[in-house]
Structures are given as C-alpha cells and as structure tokens.
Amino acid sequence: MQEIKTNPTVRHTTPLQLLAAFAATVAVLFVLLLGACALPAQPVLEHVYDSAQTIQQEGLYPEYFGFKLFQMDNYTDTIMLFEAAAMGEQDPLTAMMTATAYNVDNFETMAGDLAVYCERTIPLATGAQKAVHLVPFSYARYWHGYLIWLRPLLCVMSITGVRVVQYLVLFALLAVILWQLRRQCGLRAMVWFAVSQLAVTVFWVPHQVQYFTTFCIAYAGCAWVLARPRRAGQLSIALVVLGTCTAFCDLLVTPIITLGLPVAVWLCCLPQRAASGARQCLPVIGGSLCWGAGYAMCWGLKWVLATLITGQDIIGDAIHQAGVRTTADTWHGMELSWGNIFRFVGDTLSQRGLLWPVVLVVILCIAAFLLCLRNKEALLRALPIGLTALMAPVWLALLRTHSIQHGWFTWRSLTVSIFAGLAFLYYSCGIRAGLRRLRGQKQQG
C-alpha cells in the first residue's frame, strides 16, 4: 500500500507572483495569436474553401442518433473559419483585434456564404453565386485564441485534417491523465475520471474546434497537476494561467472545466487527501478566485485594447452581452426567470409521468447518502471535493440564459460534477457503514 505523506498545503503566493503569471501568459498568447494572424492568407483561403464544402455536406447542426445533447455546432466552427479566412484583409494587429466574419439574412446559408467569400477572394470563377451580398461584422469582444492553432493548421489542411489533429492531441492528453491518475491517485480515481469523460461524450468533443478548446486546456492543467506533487501556492498560480488561457481561447462553451477538473484532480492526490478537511477548502476557494481573476482580467484587457485599436465601443458591447447571458431573457417565448424554469421542468416531467418517480429517486438518494455516511469527520474530509462538484451547477446557474439556450454543449460542464461527485461519495460514504446502521436498527427493533 502506498504511504500517504503530508505536504505543507499552504505556502503563501504573493499578489505580485499572480500578476506576473497573468502578464506572462497574456504576453505569450498575444504574440502567438499575432503570429498566427500574420501567416500567408492564400493557403488558408484554399483550405477554408474545402472546409466550407465539407460543412455544407454535413449541415450546420448535425445530431448523432437524433439526440439533442449529441448535437454538433458547425455554425460556430464556420464563424471561426470565416475569421481565419478574413485575417488577410487587414494588418495582423487590426485583424486580430477586429475578428471579422460575415453575416447574411439567413444564417442557415453560412457555410455556402463562406464558400462564396473564398471564391471571391482567391478568386475563382463561379458565376451566379457572386450575387450573394456578404455583410461584415466584428466579434471583437473575444480574443479568438483558438486561431493560434487553427490558422497554422489551415495553411496545410482542411477542417477534416484539423479534426484528426484535435482527436490525436486530446486523446493523447487523456491517456496521459489516466496513466498519471492510476499512478498518483489509484485505480478508483482513474475510473472516476474515465466515467466522467465518457458521460459527457468526450469522444465527439474533438469533432468541433469550439468544443475541443476548453477540454484541451483542462486536460493540460490536469496533466501538470499530476506530473508531481503541487503545493496550494503552485496550484493558485497555475489556475491564474488556466483562467487566462480559457478567456483567451474559449467562446464561452464549457469554461468552468478548466477550473473544476484540475482542482478535483489535485484534491484526489495523496498529499491533499491526507490533509483534507475544512482547512483544505481554503485552497479550493482561493484557487477559484485566482482562476476567476485571470479569466476576468483577460476578458477586460481585450475589451480595452480592442476599443483603443478598432475605435469600436467594444466595452459597451461586452457589458451588454454579459448582461444578456447572466440575466433573465426569453427562450421559446418563455421568460427565463427561476420560477418559470422550475415550472417548466415540473410540467415537462408531469406530462411524461416522470415527476413523482424523479422525486422518489431524489428522496431515495438522499436517504442512501445519510445511511451510508461514515461519520462527521469523513464528511469534513470530503468537503473540499464536494465544493468542487458544485462548481459546474453554480456556473450554469449564473449564466442560465446562455446555459439553456446553448444546452446542447453547455451540459458538458457537468463532467466536473460527475468526477468530483464520485470522489466525494467515495470519501464520505461507505456501504459497510450503511449495512452496520441497518443491522443496528434491526437489533433495536
């Protein structure tokens, strides 16, 4: 049996160190993105044109097995391809800050419009399609850091090749994490992680550039955590870096996993398990704040820089969009207030005869948890990873409008809750504890 050794969990990290980590991360990402935007436009256009034809064949929202939660999002990937193709219209810095794409009256023609754009820009003789009127629009409130790898890849391959590369990278990282988990945390933790990824259909994540981004960042964070024992201060610095990278590269898909998965993995490691308890909640809370600071500052920096460079009111647009995603809006004609959401869920379950079965299952699960709970000490020791399991639901609730409107991909954030939740149940509960209580009740009866 591997000996559990305690490490100091607190070694103070100064605000200056955290700020330096943020500045260094932004600087590296900025240079990489600027370099990607400066690449030759012609080979990118040619491969984007091939990609547009592929997406036209697939459709904008293909669903596997006809199930909504298995829906792809070629529409957003088409916008990404548009941005990659349009970088050649301006100097690299302006193009990077502006992030121009094109829009038409009917979004369903997006892939065809991308093909038309490439035909005109390459140029190619295609006749009647030239009549399409393309209107440029700016996505300047995002950094669009995914272009760091997307645009170089598009110099040599189409979207099909990009997907192959993403599959190879993501599953290589997943294999490394599973091996590290087996070695550092034991077989159970490896199984929990594998289950949490399979439950959110990770095998389809690399098919989309936008899905791939946060999973790749989260996996890289997990691999770093597991490479060797990490102190709480080191974790905080890493979370600043991860939060910054997430804001720089993500299009608000599943950002919370770049916080939740590395933190949960860190808590499963032997030194943290030995020191876990109420005090170990402090690194979780502090690390979350560090991630949030990196995430928020990176967003804010783009809004300020883009406003100064482009002359557009990016700050106003960003604040408006933040309000739309965090406050009540409408969905299929229903105002997304909490009362309406709960009523909608209750009515939907009732119509399908599932309301009381679901209520019964919830009651049974709570009863089973209380029955199998080892003791108060075990609950306190598992509390930090229990808090981690709540990160995804809290995030989805805070961004409820965005979470519901884009539920077919935001649901994958729950991979954090599955992994951390399984760990929480194992560390706090036991079947033997439940059996002892049942035997005690029988003897008393």
C-alpha positions as CSV (number, residue, x, y, z in Angstrom):
1,M,0.0,0.0,0.0
2,Q,1.4,3.4,-0.9
3,E,2.3,5.5,2.1
4,I,0.4,8.8,2.5
5,K,2.8,11.6,3.3
6,T,1.6,15.0,4.2
7,N,3.0,18.1,2.5
8,P,2.5,21.7,3.6
9,T,-0.7,22.8,1.9
10,V,-0.1,26.5,2.5
11,R,2.9,28.4,1.2
12,H,1.8,31.9,0.6
13,T,1.8,33.1,-3.0
14,T,2.1,36.9,-3.3
15,P,-0.2,39.0,-5.5
16,L,2.9,40.1,-7.4
17,Q,3.6,36.5,-8.4
18,L,0.0,36.0,-9.5
19,L,0.1,39.2,-11.5
20,A,3.4,38.2,-13.1
21,A,1.8,34.8,-14.1
22,F,-1.1,36.7,-15.7
23,A,1.1,39.1,-17.6
24,A,3.4,36.4,-18.9
25,T,0.5,34.3,-20.1
26,V,-1.2,37.1,-21.9
27,A,2.1,38.2,-23.5
28,V,2.9,34.7,-24.8
29,L,-0.7,34.2,-26.1
30,F,-0.7,37.7,-27.6
31,V,2.5,37.0,-29.6
32,L,1.3,33.6,-30.7
33,L,-2.0,34.9,-31.9
34,L,-0.4,37.8,-33.7
35,G,1.9,35.4,-35.4
36,A,-1.0,33.2,-36.5
37,C,-2.8,36.3,-37.9
38,A,0.4,37.2,-39.9
39,L,0.5,33.9,-41.8
40,P,0.0,33.9,-45.6
41,A,-3.7,34.2,-46.5
42,Q,-3.7,32.2,-49.8
43,P,-3.2,28.7,-48.4
44,V,-5.6,29.4,-45.6
45,L,-8.3,30.5,-48.1
46,E,-7.9,27.4,-50.2
47,H,-8.3,25.0,-47.3
48,V,-11.1,27.1,-45.8
49,Y,-12.9,26.7,-49.2
50,D,-12.5,22.9,-49.0
51,S,-13.8,23.1,-45.3
52,A,-16.8,25.1,-46.3
53,Q,-17.8,22.4,-48.8
54,T,-17.4,19.7,-46.1
55,I,-19.7,21.7,-43.7
56,Q,-22.2,22.2,-46.5
57,Q,-22.5,18.4,-46.8
58,E,-22.7,17.8,-43.0
59,G,-25.1,20.7,-42.2
60,L,-24.8,23.3,-39.5
61,Y,-26.3,21.3,-36.6
62,P,-25.9,17.5,-37.3
63,E,-27.1,15.3,-34.5
64,Y,-25.8,11.8,-33.7
65,F,-28.5,9.3,-33.1
66,G,-31.1,12.1,-33.4
67,F,-30.4,13.2,-29.8
68,K,-30.2,16.9,-29.0
69,L,-27.3,16.6,-26.5
70,F,-25.2,14.8,-29.2
71,Q,-25.6,17.8,-31.5
72,M,-22.6,19.3,-33.2
73,D,-22.2,23.0,-33.9
74,N,-20.8,23.6,-37.4
75,Y,-22.3,27.0,-37.3
76,T,-19.8,28.3,-34.8
77,D,-17.0,26.5,-36.4
78,T,-18.0,28.2,-39.7
79,I,-17.6,31.6,-38.0
80,M,-14.2,30.5,-36.8
81,L,-13.2,29.6,-40.4
82,F,-14.6,32.9,-41.6
83,E,-12.3,34.7,-39.2
84,A,-9.3,32.6,-40.2
85,A,-10.0,33.4,-43.9
86,A,-10.7,37.1,-43.3
87,M,-7.4,37.8,-41.5
88,G,-5.7,38.7,-44.7
89,E,-8.0,41.8,-45.2
90,Q,-6.1,43.9,-42.7
91,D,-2.8,44.2,-41.0
92,P,-2.2,41.4,-38.4
93,L,-2.8,43.5,-35.3
94,T,-6.0,45.2,-36.6
95,A,-7.3,41.8,-37.9
96,M,-6.5,40.2,-34.6
97,M,-8.4,42.8,-32.6
98,T,-11.4,43.1,-35.0
99,A,-12.0,39.4,-35.7
100,T,-14.1,40.0,-38.8
101,A,-16.7,37.4,-40.0
102,Y,-19.6,37.8,-42.4
103,N,-23.3,37.6,-41.9
104,V,-26.4,37.3,-44.2
105,D,-30.1,37.5,-43.6
106,N,-30.5,33.7,-43.3
107,F,-27.9,32.1,-41.0
108,E,-28.6,28.7,-42.5
109,T,-26.6,29.6,-45.6
110,M,-23.5,30.4,-43.5
111,A,-21.4,27.5,-45.0
112,G,-22.4,28.5,-48.5
113,D,-21.6,32.1,-47.8
114,L,-18.1,31.1,-46.6
115,A,-17.5,29.3,-49.8
116,V,-18.6,32.3,-51.8
117,Y,-16.3,34.5,-49.7
118,C,-13.4,32.2,-50.6
119,E,-14.3,32.1,-54.3
120,R,-14.3,35.8,-54.5
121,T,-11.1,36.3,-52.5
122,I,-9.0,33.5,-54.1
123,P,-10.6,34.3,-56.7
124,L,-12.5,31.5,-58.5
125,A,-14.9,31.8,-61.4
126,T,-18.2,30.5,-60.1
127,G,-20.9,32.6,-61.9
128,A,-24.2,33.1,-60.2
129,Q,-23.1,32.7,-56.6
130,K,-21.3,36.1,-56.9
131,A,-24.7,37.7,-56.4
132,V,-24.7,36.9,-52.7
133,H,-24.4,40.0,-50.5
134,L,-22.0,39.4,-47.6
135,V,-22.1,41.9,-44.7
136,P,-19.1,42.0,-42.4
137,F,-19.5,42.1,-38.7
138,S,-16.9,42.2,-35.8
139,Y,-16.6,39.6,-33.0
140,A,-14.1,41.9,-31.2
141,R,-15.2,41.2,-27.7
142,Y,-13.5,37.8,-27.8
143,W,-9.8,37.1,-28.1
144,H,-10.3,34.2,-30.5
145,G,-7.2,32.5,-29.3
146,Y,-8.2,29.2,-31.0
147,L,-6.7,30.8,-34.1
148,I,-3.3,30.1,-32.6
149,W,-3.5,26.5,-33.8
150,L,-6.5,26.7,-36.2
151,R,-4.9,29.1,-38.7
152,P,-1.5,27.4,-38.9
153,L,-3.3,24.0,-39.5
154,L,-5.5,25.6,-42.2
155,C,-2.3,26.5,-44.0
156,V,-1.7,22.8,-44.7
157,M,-5.1,21.0,-44.3
158,S,-8.9,21.5,-44.3
159,I,-11.3,21.1,-41.3
160,T,-11.2,17.3,-41.7
161,G,-7.5,17.3,-41.0
162,V,-7.9,19.8,-38.2
163,R,-10.3,17.4,-36.5
164,V,-7.9,14.5,-36.9
165,V,-5.2,16.5,-35.2
166,Q,-7.6,17.5,-32.4
167,Y,-8.5,13.9,-31.8
168,L,-4.8,12.9,-31.6
169,V,-4.0,15.7,-29.2
170,L,-7.0,15.3,-26.9
171,F,-6.8,11.6,-26.6
172,A,-3.1,11.6,-26.1
173,L,-3.6,14.0,-23.2
174,L,-6.5,11.9,-21.8
175,A,-4.3,8.8,-21.9
176,V,-1.5,10.7,-20.0
177,I,-4.0,11.8,-17.4
178,L,-5.5,8.3,-16.9
179,W,-2.0,6.9,-16.5
180,Q,-1.0,9.6,-14.1
181,L,-4.2,9.2,-12.1
182,R,-3.6,5.4,-11.8
183,R,-0.1,6.1,-10.6
184,Q,-0.7,9.1,-8.3
185,C,-4.3,8.6,-7.0
186,G,-5.1,5.0,-7.5
187,L,-7.3,2.9,-9.8
188,R,-10.6,4.3,-8.5
189,A,-9.7,7.9,-9.3
190,M,-8.7,6.8,-12.8
191,V,-12.1,5.1,-13.3
192,W,-14.0,8.1,-11.9
193,F,-12.2,10.4,-14.4
194,A,-12.8,8.0,-17.3
195,V,-16.5,7.7,-16.4
196,S,-16.9,11.5,-16.1
197,Q,-15.5,11.9,-19.6
198,L,-17.5,9.2,-21.3
199,A,-20.6,10.5,-19.6
200,V,-20.3,13.8,-21.5
201,T,-19.4,12.1,-24.8
202,V,-15.8,13.2,-24.9
203,F,-15.3,11.0,-28.0
204,W,-17.2,13.7,-30.0
205,V,-15.5,16.7,-28.5
206,P,-12.6,17.0,-30.9
207,H,-15.0,17.0,-33.8
208,Q,-15.6,20.7,-33.2
209,V,-13.0,23.4,-32.7
210,Q,-15.1,25.2,-30.1
211,Y,-15.8,22.0,-28.1
212,F,-12.1,21.0,-28.2
213,T,-10.7,24.2,-26.8
214,T,-11.7,24.0,-23.1
215,F,-11.2,20.3,-22.8
216,C,-7.7,20.6,-24.1
217,I,-6.8,23.4,-21.7
218,A,-8.4,21.5,-18.8
219,Y,-6.6,18.3,-19.7
220,A,-3.3,20.2,-19.9
221,G,-4.0,21.6,-16.4
222,C,-4.7,18.1,-15.0
223,A,-1.5,16.7,-16.6
224,W,0.5,19.5,-15.0
225,V,-1.1,18.9,-11.6
226,L,-0.4,15.2,-11.7
227,A,3.2,15.4,-13.0
228,R,4.5,15.8,-9.4
229,P,3.1,16.9,-6.0
230,R,2.0,20.5,-6.1
231,R,1.6,22.9,-3.2
232,A,-1.5,25.1,-2.9
233,G,0.5,28.2,-3.9
234,Q,1.7,26.5,-7.1
235,L,-1.9,25.5,-7.8
236,S,-3.1,29.1,-7.5
237,I,-0.5,30.3,-10.0
238,A,-1.5,27.5,-12.4
239,L,-5.1,28.5,-12.1
240,V,-4.4,32.1,-13.0
241,V,-2.7,30.8,-16.1
242,L,-5.6,28.4,-16.9
243,G,-8.2,31.1,-16.3
244,T,-6.3,33.5,-18.6
245,C,-5.9,30.8,-21.3
246,T,-9.6,30.0,-21.1
247,A,-10.7,33.6,-21.6
248,F,-8.2,34.0,-24.4
249,C,-9.2,30.9,-26.4
250,D,-12.8,29.9,-25.5
251,L,-16.1,31.1,-27.0
252,L,-18.0,30.6,-23.7
253,V,-18.6,26.9,-24.3
254,T,-17.5,25.0,-21.1
255,P,-15.0,27.3,-19.4
256,I,-15.6,26.0,-15.8
257,I,-14.0,22.7,-16.6
258,T,-10.6,24.3,-16.8
259,L,-11.0,25.2,-13.1
260,G,-13.0,22.2,-11.8
261,L,-11.1,19.3,-13.3
262,P,-7.6,20.4,-12.2
263,V,-8.8,21.3,-8.7
264,A,-10.6,17.9,-8.4
265,V,-7.6,16.0,-9.6
266,W,-5.4,17.9,-7.2
267,L,-7.7,17.1,-4.3
268,C,-7.5,13.4,-5.2
269,C,-3.7,13.3,-5.0
270,L,-2.3,11.6,-1.9
271,P,-0.8,14.6,-0.1
272,Q,-4.1,16.5,-0.4
273,R,-6.2,13.5,0.8
274,A,-4.0,13.2,3.9
275,A,-4.5,16.9,4.7
276,S,-8.1,17.3,3.5
277,G,-10.8,18.8,5.7
278,A,-12.4,22.1,6.4
279,R,-9.0,23.9,6.1
280,Q,-8.4,22.4,2.7
281,C,-11.5,24.3,1.4
282,L,-9.3,27.4,1.6
283,P,-7.0,26.4,-1.3
284,V,-10.2,25.5,-3.3
285,I,-11.8,28.9,-2.7
286,G,-8.5,30.8,-3.1
287,G,-7.7,28.9,-6.3
288,S,-11.1,29.6,-7.7
289,L,-10.7,33.3,-7.0
290,C,-7.3,33.2,-8.8
291,W,-8.8,31.4,-11.8
292,G,-11.7,34.0,-11.8
293,A,-9.2,36.9,-11.6
294,G,-7.2,35.6,-14.6
295,Y,-10.4,34.9,-16.5
296,A,-12.0,38.3,-15.8
297,M,-8.8,40.4,-16.4
298,C,-8.1,38.7,-19.7
299,W,-11.6,39.5,-20.9
300,G,-11.4,43.1,-19.7
301,L,-8.0,43.6,-21.3
302,K,-9.3,42.6,-24.7
303,W,-12.3,44.9,-24.4
304,V,-10.0,47.9,-23.6
305,L,-7.3,47.1,-26.3
306,A,-9.9,46.4,-28.9
307,T,-11.7,49.6,-28.2
308,L,-8.5,51.6,-28.4
309,I,-7.3,49.9,-31.6
310,T,-10.5,49.5,-33.6
311,G,-12.4,52.6,-32.4
312,Q,-15.5,50.5,-31.8
313,D,-17.4,50.5,-28.5
314,I,-16.3,47.0,-27.6
315,I,-16.6,47.7,-23.8
316,G,-20.2,48.7,-24.2
317,D,-21.0,45.6,-26.4
318,A,-19.2,43.3,-24.0
319,I,-21.1,44.6,-20.9
320,H,-24.4,44.3,-22.8
321,Q,-23.6,40.7,-23.8
322,A,-22.6,39.8,-20.2
323,G,-26.0,41.1,-19.0
324,V,-27.8,39.1,-21.7
325,R,-26.1,35.8,-20.6
326,T,-26.5,36.3,-16.8
327,T,-30.0,37.8,-16.5
328,A,-33.4,36.6,-17.5
329,D,-34.1,36.6,-21.2
330,T,-36.6,34.6,-23.2
331,W,-36.3,31.1,-24.6
332,H,-39.1,29.8,-27.0
333,G,-41.2,32.7,-25.8
334,M,-40.7,31.9,-22.0
335,E,-39.0,34.4,-19.7
336,L,-36.1,32.7,-18.1
337,S,-36.9,33.6,-14.5
338,W,-36.2,30.9,-11.9
339,G,-39.9,30.5,-11.2
340,N,-40.6,29.8,-14.9
341,I,-37.7,27.4,-15.2
342,F,-38.8,25.3,-12.3
343,R,-42.4,25.3,-13.5
344,F,-41.3,24.3,-17.0
345,V,-39.2,21.4,-15.6
346,G,-42.1,20.3,-13.4
347,D,-44.7,20.5,-16.1
348,T,-42.4,18.6,-18.6
349,L,-41.8,15.8,-16.1
350,S,-45.5,15.7,-15.2
351,Q,-46.6,15.4,-18.9
352,R,-44.3,12.4,-19.3
353,G,-45.4,10.8,-16.0
354,L,-41.9,11.2,-14.5
355,L,-42.4,13.9,-11.8
356,W,-43.1,11.6,-8.9
357,P,-40.7,8.9,-10.0
358,V,-37.9,11.6,-10.1
359,V,-39.0,12.9,-6.7
360,L,-38.9,9.4,-5.3
361,V,-35.4,8.8,-6.7
362,V,-34.1,12.0,-5.2
363,I,-35.5,11.1,-1.8
364,L,-34.0,7.6,-2.0
365,C,-30.6,9.0,-3.0
366,I,-30.7,11.4,0.0
367,A,-31.7,8.6,2.3
368,A,-29.0,6.3,0.9
369,F,-26.4,9.1,1.4
370,L,-27.4,9.7,5.0
371,L,-27.5,6.0,5.7
372,C,-24.0,5.3,4.2
373,L,-22.3,8.4,5.5
374,R,-19.3,7.2,7.5
375,N,-19.2,9.9,10.1
376,K,-18.9,13.7,10.6
377,E,-15.1,13.5,10.2
378,A,-15.3,11.7,6.9
379,L,-17.8,14.3,5.7
380,L,-15.5,17.2,6.6
381,R,-12.5,15.5,5.0
382,A,-14.6,15.1,1.7
383,L,-16.0,18.7,1.9
384,P,-13.3,20.3,-0.4
385,I,-14.1,18.0,-3.3
386,G,-17.8,18.3,-2.5
387,L,-17.5,22.0,-3.1
388,T,-15.6,21.3,-6.3
389,A,-18.5,19.2,-7.5
390,L,-20.8,22.3,-7.1
391,M,-18.7,24.5,-9.4
392,A,-20.5,23.4,-12.6
393,P,-24.1,23.8,-11.4
394,V,-23.3,27.2,-9.9
395,W,-21.6,28.3,-13.2
396,L,-24.6,27.1,-15.3
397,A,-27.0,28.8,-12.9
398,L,-25.1,32.1,-13.1
399,L,-25.2,32.0,-16.9
400,R,-28.6,30.5,-17.0
401,T,-29.7,32.2,-20.2
402,H,-26.7,31.1,-22.1
403,S,-26.7,27.7,-20.4
404,I,-30.3,27.0,-21.5
405,Q,-30.1,28.5,-25.0
406,H,-27.0,26.5,-25.8
407,G,-27.7,23.5,-23.6
408,W,-26.6,21.0,-26.3
409,F,-22.9,21.9,-25.5
410,T,-23.0,23.7,-22.1
411,W,-24.2,20.4,-20.4
412,R,-20.7,19.0,-20.8
413,S,-19.6,21.3,-17.9
414,L,-21.2,18.7,-15.7
415,T,-18.1,16.4,-16.2
416,V,-16.7,18.3,-13.2
417,S,-19.7,17.3,-11.0
418,I,-19.5,13.7,-12.1
419,F,-15.8,13.3,-11.4
420,A,-15.7,15.3,-8.2
421,G,-19.1,13.9,-7.1
422,L,-18.0,10.3,-7.4
423,A,-14.9,11.1,-5.4
424,F,-17.0,12.9,-2.7
425,L,-19.3,9.9,-2.3
426,Y,-16.4,7.5,-2.0
427,Y,-14.5,9.6,0.6
428,S,-17.6,10.4,2.7
429,C,-19.7,7.3,2.4
430,G,-19.3,3.5,2.6
431,I,-21.5,0.5,2.0
432,R,-20.3,-1.1,5.2
433,A,-21.3,1.9,7.2
434,G,-24.8,1.6,5.8
435,L,-25.0,-2.1,6.5
436,R,-23.9,-1.5,10.1
437,R,-26.7,1.0,10.6
438,L,-29.2,-1.3,9.1
439,R,-28.1,-4.2,11.4
440,G,-28.2,-1.8,14.4
441,Q,-31.8,-0.8,13.5
442,K,-32.9,-4.5,13.2
443,Q,-31.3,-5.4,16.5
444,Q,-33.1,-2.5,18.2
445,G,-36.3,-3.5,16.5
